[in-house]
Amino acid sequence: MRTTILSLALRAGLGIAGAIIAGPILAENAPAAAACKSTVSGDLRLHTLKSAIFGNERTIRVLLPPGYGDTANEDRRYPVLYMLDGQNVFDACLSDVSHHEWSVDETVQQLIAEKKIPALIVVGIDHAGKDRAREYLPYKDFVGNAEMDEPAGRYFPDFMTREVMPLVDSHYRTLPGRPNTGIGGSSYGGVAALYALLARPNTFGYGLVESPVMWIGMGQLVRDTSPLVALPVRVFVAIGGKETPDPVISEKMIGLIRQVETNFHAAGYDDSNFRFVVDPDAVHTEAAWEKRLPGALTFLFGDWKPTPPPPR
């Protein structure tokens, strides 16, 4: 589900008229979905998760690395990257507006083959359709969706740690713990990923945050990054220079993330463990996130070494 925000500046008091996306994409004149051949590549397993926390169910999509089922690897365990908006991660047929996917499956398999990242499991967690914003946002979006009900995103980290991750851990040979676990998303999904990273720092060590809408809660998520006490291992944040048609609003979006960058640097991060990328001509779409994905994954996991879970 996409939410297009029109007349943003009038609602935000910015004095600018424009249009923007808050979650995930504005796709103008997107072609209607026709009969579609799945674009999934690799060994993708599907599970249905019934959530007691959110009172609904969704599909959990688990991409296993090459060789996972080989006898030689039967005792091997793998790091895990959890990706939000799972419908858009592996299969263009499920991407309901842009009809474009992140191509996580193809990208991960190529990077593993090139030995640029370790073999890892990628889990796509489907969003909840009309309840996507309610589940992903920890604070109200007063700018893009001023009339929304109080969101439930404060419970999203619990949803991940109490429902999604136990399902995955019970079926697959995962390496648990902060040194082995990442979370990623875009737009409202980027907000949820960053919030989970901050709220569960002992669970998630790696963050992939694309085009986050940082004005939620009147900038509260920005303020949540100062001070930083429990620190993630590595964080990759990126945004396009043309996320909206209005350059002034796009600059404001970039400026909010620059404040997050400043807060991470104040906590001791540098270019080795926090990377902020501004892609000057990129817009708010899966095609942009797909383009930046190889660099993001290589930055996050290129130097990863297996860390055994702590003793119980």
Phi, psi and omega per residue, in radians:
M1 nan 2.384 3.091
R2 -1.977 2.612 3.029
T3 -2.144 2.069 3.102
T4 -1.667 2.257 -3.111
I5 -1.870 2.006 -3.127
L6 -1.809 2.690 3.141
S7 0.916 0.785 -3.078
L8 -0.991 -0.851 -2.999
A9 -1.145 -0.619 3.128
L10 -1.105 -0.658 -3.121
R11 -1.348 -0.500 -3.068
A12 -1.626 -0.114 -3.114
G13 1.292 0.438 -3.115
L14 -1.560 -0.216 3.138
G15 1.316 0.394 -3.125
I16 -2.296 2.399 3.053
A17 -1.703 2.370 -3.126
G18 -3.041 -2.968 3.104
A19 -2.387 2.562 -3.136
I20 -2.629 2.904 3.085
I21 -1.839 2.454 2.888
A22 -2.248 0.991 2.632
G23 2.336 1.547 0.012
P24 -1.493 -0.871 -2.755
I25 -2.429 2.514 2.881
L26 -1.629 2.067 3.131
A27 -2.157 1.719 -3.093
E28 -1.333 2.307 3.097
N29 0.982 0.656 3.110
A30 -1.099 2.401 -3.117
P31 -1.131 2.545 3.110
A32 -1.161 2.484 -3.141
A33 -1.220 2.180 3.077
A34 -1.854 -2.996 3.041
A35 -0.973 2.234 -2.937
C36 -2.216 2.384 3.054
K37 -1.648 2.197 -3.084
S38 -0.933 2.444 3.118
T39 -1.798 0.211 -3.134
V40 -1.115 2.410 3.091
S41 -2.217 2.281 3.095
G42 1.770 -2.952 -3.042
D43 -1.627 1.659 -3.105
L44 -1.898 2.152 -3.139
R45 -1.893 2.465 -3.101
L46 -1.989 2.435 3.080
H47 -2.338 2.578 3.020
T48 -1.748 2.181 3.135
L49 -1.931 2.142 3.016
K50 -1.679 2.076 -3.049
S51 -1.688 2.123 3.001
A52 -1.332 -0.506 -3.104
I53 -1.196 -0.788 -3.101
F54 -1.787 -0.142 3.077
G55 1.201 0.661 3.122
N56 -2.647 -3.019 3.063
E57 -2.388 2.757 -3.117
R58 -2.723 2.968 3.102
T59 -1.595 2.384 3.008
I60 -1.916 2.157 -3.038
R61 -1.916 2.069 -3.032
V62 -1.991 1.984 3.088
L63 -1.661 2.059 3.140
L64 -1.590 2.544 -3.117
P65 -1.279 2.754 3.068
P66 -0.965 2.385 3.104
G67 1.477 0.031 -3.100
Y68 -0.985 -0.705 -3.079
G69 -1.535 0.033 -3.128
D70 -1.202 2.528 3.120
T71 -0.993 -0.637 -3.117
A72 -1.133 -0.354 -3.093
N73 -1.887 0.238 -2.983
E74 -1.132 -0.336 3.104
D75 -1.850 0.032 -3.086
R76 -1.425 2.432 3.063
R77 -2.001 2.738 -2.925
Y78 -2.283 2.556 2.968
P79 -1.176 2.831 -3.046
V80 -2.304 2.378 2.992
L81 -2.009 2.090 3.108
Y82 -1.669 2.190 -3.101
M83 -2.047 2.262 -3.134
L84 -1.453 2.951 -3.024
D85 0.937 0.967 -3.033
G86 -1.014 -0.416 3.107
Q87 -1.084 -0.462 -3.031
N88 -1.758 0.025 -2.962
V89 -1.508 -0.735 -3.000
F90 -2.038 -0.399 -2.904
D91 -2.386 2.003 -3.135
A92 -1.066 -0.472 -3.111
C93 -1.140 -0.406 -3.101
L94 -1.678 -0.103 -3.135
S95 -1.439 1.775 -2.786
D96 -1.403 -0.147 3.084
V97 -2.002 -1.020 -3.069
S98 -1.416 -0.348 -3.039
H99 0.966 0.643 3.115
H100 -2.361 2.469 -3.130
E101 -1.877 2.914 3.021
W102 -1.217 -0.353 -3.045
S103 1.037 0.707 3.115
V104 -1.110 -0.662 -3.107
D105 -1.094 -0.906 -3.135
E106 -1.112 -0.727 -3.081
T107 -1.163 -0.797 -3.124
V108 -1.104 -0.773 -3.130
Q109 -1.110 -0.666 3.119
Q110 -1.172 -0.773 -3.126
L111 -1.151 -0.621 3.071
I112 -1.143 -0.784 3.141
A113 -1.072 -0.600 3.126
E114 -1.475 0.018 3.138
K115 1.044 0.556 3.079
K116 -1.572 -0.381 3.024
I117 -2.417 2.793 3.095
P118 -1.315 2.844 2.975
A119 -1.078 2.250 -3.125
L120 -2.515 2.782 3.054
I121 -1.620 2.355 3.066
V122 -2.034 2.242 -3.106
V123 -1.999 2.077 3.053
G124 -1.673 2.148 -3.118
I125 -1.837 1.986 -3.102
D126 -1.071 2.505 3.011
H127 -1.342 3.017 -2.991
A128 -1.781 0.528 3.077
G129 1.081 -2.123 -3.067
K130 -1.115 -0.329 3.131
D131 -1.692 0.220 -3.082
R132 -0.993 -0.914 -3.121
A133 -1.081 -0.722 -3.117
R134 -1.064 -0.682 -3.112
E135 -1.384 -0.565 -3.027
Y136 -1.516 -0.507 -3.006
L137 -1.600 2.161 3.042
P138 -1.387 -0.350 3.139
Y139 -2.339 2.731 -3.122
K140 -1.157 2.571 3.037
D141 -1.641 1.543 -3.102
F142 -1.228 -0.319 -3.106
V143 -1.529 -0.927 -3.013
G144 -1.628 -0.342 -3.060
N145 -2.628 1.129 -2.965
A146 -1.112 -0.430 -3.085
E147 -1.635 0.111 -3.096
M148 -1.169 2.634 3.018
D149 -1.198 2.924 3.098
E150 -1.027 2.179 -3.082
P151 -1.318 2.920 -3.095
A152 -1.982 0.267 -3.054
G153 -1.117 -0.263 3.052
R154 -1.099 -0.381 3.128
Y155 -1.581 -0.076 -3.074
F156 -1.084 -0.752 3.080
P157 -1.032 -0.628 3.070
D158 -1.152 -0.706 3.079
F159 -0.991 -0.752 -3.141
M160 -1.166 -0.874 -2.976
T161 -1.414 -0.452 -3.080
R162 -1.748 -0.347 -3.061
E163 -2.160 -0.924 -3.076
V164 -1.226 -0.929 -3.046
M165 -1.132 -0.709 3.057
P166 -1.057 -0.634 3.091
L167 -1.078 -0.833 -3.110
V168 -1.144 -0.789 -3.103
D169 -1.112 -0.526 -3.101
S170 -1.349 -0.331 -3.093
H171 -1.852 -0.369 -2.975
Y172 -2.340 2.795 -3.083
R173 -1.493 1.419 -3.106
T174 -1.624 2.702 2.915
L175 -1.729 1.915 -3.075
P176 -1.423 2.983 3.021
G177 1.734 2.794 -3.088
R178 -0.901 -0.732 -3.105
P179 -1.213 -0.165 -3.013
N180 -2.156 0.140 -2.962
T181 -2.306 2.249 3.092
G182 -2.166 2.832 3.085
I183 -2.462 2.463 -3.086
G184 -2.564 2.760 3.093
G185 -3.069 3.073 -3.107
S186 -2.316 2.630 3.115
S187 0.997 -2.169 3.054
Y188 -1.033 -0.590 3.067
G189 -1.145 -0.576 3.038
G190 -1.155 -0.652 3.052
V191 -1.052 -0.869 -3.116
A192 -1.085 -0.674 3.133
A193 -1.143 -0.785 3.135
L194 -1.149 -0.720 3.129
Y195 -1.081 -0.755 3.105
A196 -1.109 -0.681 3.128
L197 -1.061 -0.691 -3.133
L198 -1.374 -0.629 -3.061
A199 -1.399 -0.446 -3.126
R200 -2.248 1.102 -3.057
P201 -1.189 -0.328 3.099
N202 -1.543 -0.065 3.119
T203 -1.840 -0.822 -3.072
F204 -1.871 2.107 3.136
G205 -1.773 -0.285 -3.044
Y206 -2.247 2.342 -3.139
G207 -2.195 2.269 3.067
L208 -2.052 1.827 -2.966
V209 -2.085 1.885 -3.098
E210 -1.891 2.289 3.009
S211 0.810 0.874 -3.100
P212 -1.262 2.539 3.131
V213 -1.617 1.550 -2.915
M214 -1.450 -0.013 3.131
W215 -1.459 -0.057 -3.113
I216 -0.993 2.572 -3.104
G217 1.064 0.507 -3.078
M218 0.934 0.741 3.096
G219 1.523 0.233 -3.078
Q220 -1.104 -0.635 -3.138
L221 -1.138 -0.578 3.025
V222 -1.086 -0.818 -3.132
R223 -1.127 -0.473 3.108
D224 -1.116 -0.326 -3.130
T225 -1.569 0.142 3.126
S226 -2.453 2.063 -0.051
P227 -1.474 2.776 3.023
L228 -1.733 2.220 -3.116
V229 -1.944 -1.062 3.055
A230 -1.514 2.113 -2.890
L231 -1.877 2.290 2.995
P232 -1.114 2.851 3.127
V233 -1.250 -0.919 3.130
R234 -2.594 2.562 3.141
V235 -2.377 2.299 3.058
F236 -2.042 2.165 3.114
V237 -2.212 2.357 3.133
A238 -2.510 2.721 3.129
I239 -2.686 2.652 3.084
G240 -1.530 2.684 3.095
G241 -1.349 -0.212 -3.134
K242 -2.221 0.803 3.134
E243 -1.065 -0.523 3.105
T244 -2.235 2.840 3.083
P245 -1.192 -0.326 -3.095
D246 -1.729 2.010 -3.072
P247 -1.102 -0.496 3.139
V248 -1.191 -0.740 3.111
I249 -1.172 -0.709 3.106
S250 -1.033 -0.711 3.118
E251 -1.142 -0.629 3.096
K252 -1.140 -0.679 3.090
M253 -1.078 -0.782 3.133
I254 -1.120 -0.705 -3.123
G255 -1.079 -0.656 3.109
L256 -1.120 -0.674 3.119
I257 -1.261 -0.569 3.072
R258 -1.085 -0.581 3.072
Q259 -1.171 -0.674 3.044
V260 -1.058 -0.765 3.094
E261 -1.013 -0.781 3.113
T262 -1.041 -0.718 -3.140
N263 -1.158 -0.676 3.080
F264 -1.162 -0.723 3.104
H265 -1.096 -0.656 3.114
A266 -1.112 -0.447 3.118
A267 -1.505 0.015 3.074
G268 1.878 0.052 3.111
Y269 -1.323 2.696 3.035
D270 -2.453 -2.898 -3.081
D271 -1.150 -0.243 -3.128
S272 -1.410 -0.363 -3.089
N273 -2.359 -0.012 2.991
F274 -2.437 2.151 3.140
R275 -2.215 2.223 3.068
F276 -2.040 2.127 -3.093
V277 -2.025 2.220 2.963
V278 -1.873 2.013 -3.122
D279 -1.677 1.749 -2.819
P280 -0.969 -0.697 -3.041
D281 -1.778 0.104 -3.055
A282 -1.423 2.557 3.101
V283 -1.905 -3.032 -3.014
H284 -1.616 1.411 -3.048
T285 -2.692 2.762 3.108
E286 -1.030 -0.545 3.133
A287 -1.054 -0.658 3.111
A288 -1.210 -0.735 -3.130
W289 -1.197 -0.616 3.053
E290 -1.083 -0.750 -3.118
K291 -1.084 -0.677 -3.080
R292 -1.508 -0.147 -3.028
L293 -1.078 -0.773 -3.140
P294 -1.007 -0.746 3.116
G295 -1.154 -0.667 3.135
A296 -1.122 -0.847 -3.099
L297 -1.159 -0.672 3.123
T298 -1.143 -0.711 3.094
F299 -1.106 -0.796 -3.053
L300 -1.245 -0.784 -2.947
F301 -2.015 0.013 -3.054
G302 -1.058 -0.558 -3.127
D303 -1.867 0.263 -3.078
W304 -1.111 2.417 3.038
K305 -2.215 2.506 -3.106
P306 -1.104 2.318 3.086
T307 -2.137 2.075 -3.113
P308 -1.159 2.630 3.095
P309 -1.121 2.662 3.115
P310 -1.119 2.644 3.125
P311 -1.146 2.540 3.117
R312 -1.511 nan nan
